[in-house]
Amino acid sequence: MDSLRGFADVFADATIPLFVLGIVVFAAARGVKVYEVFIEGAREGFDTSVRVIPYLVAILVAVGAVRSAGLLDLLSQALAPALALIGVPAETLPMMLMRPLSGAGADGVMIELMKTHGADSVPATTAAVMSGAADTTFYILAVYFGSVGIERVRHALWAGLLGDLVGLLASAWFTQWLVFG
């Protein structure tokens, strides 16, 4: 058993370097100037990063302002009765509101739910499932669309938010049904 585990560890450690080496060897065998192509790709990646920075700063400032102003807590209190009617734990509302804005912010909300209610509680488990059921729509629009110069995002915004809503509600209902039902 230990020899199998040792082999698995060595295999796991060697997989990515061998994969990269295989790509380099294959490209070189086909006549690709590997180093020059790598440098060109790195330059394009750096240029993209520089173009993305203003969008990234804007979304991070907006998320920080929303959280520090207490708007999430205020909105949570106002919408808690409606959530109870549709079978969504009211404690997960900050997660539902934060997830389309920021993955890190949503993770912070989820960790807070785990600390407050326990990791195996209904709100914490529901928030964990919600984390995988929705995406960071505003982040995607700001960073990815911004990096390629797409400025008219109206339809993508509504499609993304609708997808987030469906994913968040479905995750709450399925968690209730499959885990706690």
C-alpha positions as CSV (number, residue, x, y, z in Angstrom):
1,M,0.0,0.0,0.0
2,D,2.8,2.4,0.8
3,S,4.6,1.7,-2.5
4,L,1.4,2.4,-4.3
5,R,1.0,5.7,-2.4
6,G,4.6,6.6,-3.1
7,F,4.1,5.9,-6.8
8,A,0.9,8.0,-6.8
9,D,2.8,10.9,-5.1
10,V,5.6,10.8,-7.7
11,F,3.2,10.5,-10.6
12,A,1.2,13.5,-9.3
13,D,4.3,15.6,-8.8
14,A,5.6,14.8,-12.3
15,T,2.4,15.1,-14.3
16,I,2.4,18.8,-15.0
17,P,6.2,19.2,-15.7
18,L,6.0,16.2,-18.0
19,F,3.0,17.6,-19.8
20,V,4.7,21.0,-20.3
21,L,7.9,19.2,-21.5
22,G,5.8,17.1,-23.9
23,I,4.2,20.3,-25.4
24,V,7.7,21.8,-25.8
25,V,9.1,18.7,-27.5
26,F,6.1,18.3,-29.8
27,A,6.2,22.0,-30.8
28,A,10.0,21.8,-31.4
29,A,9.5,18.7,-33.5
30,R,7.0,20.5,-35.7
31,G,9.4,23.4,-36.3
32,V,7.9,25.9,-33.9
33,K,10.3,28.5,-32.4
34,V,9.3,27.6,-28.9
35,Y,11.2,30.4,-27.0
36,E,10.0,33.2,-29.4
37,V,6.4,32.0,-29.2
38,F,6.6,31.8,-25.4
39,I,8.0,35.4,-25.2
40,E,5.3,36.7,-27.6
41,G,2.5,35.0,-25.5
42,A,4.0,36.4,-22.3
43,R,4.0,39.9,-23.8
44,E,0.3,39.5,-24.8
45,G,-0.6,38.3,-21.4
46,F,1.2,41.3,-19.8
47,D,-0.6,43.7,-22.1
48,T,-4.0,42.1,-21.3
49,S,-3.2,42.4,-17.6
50,V,-2.5,46.1,-18.0
51,R,-5.7,46.6,-19.8
52,V,-7.7,44.8,-17.2
53,I,-6.3,46.6,-14.1
54,P,-8.7,49.6,-14.2
55,Y,-11.8,47.3,-14.5
56,L,-10.5,45.2,-11.7
57,V,-9.9,48.1,-9.4
58,A,-13.4,49.5,-10.1
59,I,-15.1,46.3,-9.2
60,L,-13.0,45.8,-6.0
61,V,-13.8,49.3,-4.9
62,A,-17.5,48.9,-5.5
63,V,-17.6,45.6,-3.6
64,G,-15.7,47.1,-0.7
65,A,-18.1,50.1,-0.6
66,V,-21.2,47.9,-0.6
67,R,-19.8,45.7,2.2
68,S,-18.5,48.5,4.4
69,A,-21.6,50.6,4.1
70,G,-23.7,47.8,5.6
71,L,-26.0,47.6,2.5
72,L,-25.9,43.8,2.5
73,D,-27.1,43.6,6.1
74,L,-29.9,46.2,5.4
75,L,-31.1,44.4,2.3
76,S,-30.9,41.0,4.1
77,Q,-33.2,42.2,6.8
78,A,-35.7,43.7,4.3
79,L,-35.9,40.6,2.1
80,A,-35.8,37.9,4.8
81,P,-39.6,37.4,5.0
82,A,-39.9,36.9,1.2
83,L,-37.0,34.4,1.2
84,A,-38.7,32.4,3.9
85,L,-41.8,32.1,1.7
86,I,-39.9,30.6,-1.2
87,G,-37.9,28.2,1.0
88,V,-34.5,29.9,1.0
89,P,-32.7,30.3,4.3
90,A,-32.7,34.1,5.0
91,E,-29.1,33.9,6.3
92,T,-27.9,33.1,2.8
93,L,-29.1,36.4,1.3
94,P,-25.8,38.1,1.7
95,M,-24.2,35.2,-0.2
96,M,-26.8,35.5,-2.9
97,L,-26.2,39.3,-3.3
98,M,-22.4,39.1,-3.1
99,R,-21.8,36.1,-5.4
100,P,-22.5,38.0,-8.7
101,L,-20.2,40.8,-7.5
102,S,-17.1,39.1,-6.1
103,G,-16.0,35.5,-5.5
104,A,-13.7,36.5,-2.7
105,G,-16.5,38.5,-1.1
106,A,-18.9,35.6,-1.4
107,D,-16.3,33.3,0.1
108,G,-16.0,35.7,3.0
109,V,-19.8,35.6,3.6
110,M,-19.7,31.8,3.4
111,I,-17.0,31.6,6.0
112,E,-18.8,34.0,8.3
113,L,-21.9,31.8,8.0
114,M,-19.8,28.8,8.9
115,K,-18.3,30.6,11.9
116,T,-21.7,31.8,13.1
117,H,-23.9,28.8,12.4
118,G,-21.5,25.9,12.2
119,A,-20.0,24.3,9.1
120,D,-22.7,21.6,8.9
121,S,-25.6,24.0,9.4
122,V,-28.3,24.6,6.8
123,P,-27.2,28.2,6.0
124,A,-23.5,27.3,5.7
125,T,-24.1,24.2,3.6
126,T,-26.5,26.0,1.4
127,A,-24.0,28.9,0.9
128,A,-21.3,26.3,0.0
129,V,-23.5,24.8,-2.7
130,M,-24.5,28.3,-3.8
131,S,-20.8,29.1,-4.3
132,G,-20.6,26.6,-7.1
133,A,-24.0,27.3,-8.5
134,A,-23.5,30.9,-9.6
135,D,-20.8,33.0,-11.1
136,T,-19.3,36.4,-10.5
137,T,-21.2,38.1,-13.3
138,F,-20.1,41.7,-12.7
139,Y,-16.5,40.6,-12.3
140,I,-16.7,38.7,-15.6
141,L,-18.3,41.7,-17.4
142,A,-15.8,44.1,-15.9
143,V,-12.6,42.1,-16.4
144,Y,-13.1,39.7,-19.3
145,F,-15.4,41.8,-21.4
146,G,-13.3,44.9,-20.6
147,S,-10.0,43.2,-21.6
148,V,-11.3,42.6,-25.1
149,G,-13.0,46.0,-25.5
150,I,-16.6,44.9,-25.3
151,E,-18.6,47.9,-23.9
152,R,-22.2,47.0,-24.6
153,V,-22.9,44.4,-22.1
154,R,-26.6,44.9,-21.5
155,H,-27.8,41.5,-22.7
156,A,-24.9,39.6,-21.2
157,L,-25.6,41.3,-17.9
158,W,-29.2,40.2,-17.8
159,A,-28.4,36.7,-19.0
160,G,-25.7,36.3,-16.4
161,L,-27.9,37.6,-13.5
162,L,-30.8,35.4,-14.6
163,G,-28.4,32.4,-14.6
164,D,-27.1,33.4,-11.2
165,L,-30.6,33.7,-9.8
166,V,-31.7,30.3,-11.2
167,G,-28.5,28.7,-9.9
168,L,-28.8,30.2,-6.4
169,L,-32.4,29.3,-6.0
170,A,-31.9,25.8,-7.3
171,S,-28.9,25.3,-5.0
172,A,-31.0,26.4,-2.0
173,W,-33.9,24.1,-2.9
174,F,-31.8,21.1,-3.7
175,T,-29.6,21.5,-0.6
176,Q,-32.8,21.6,1.5
177,W,-34.2,18.6,-0.3
178,L,-31.2,16.3,-0.7
179,V,-29.1,17.2,2.4
180,F,-31.6,18.3,5.0
181,G,-34.9,17.0,3.7
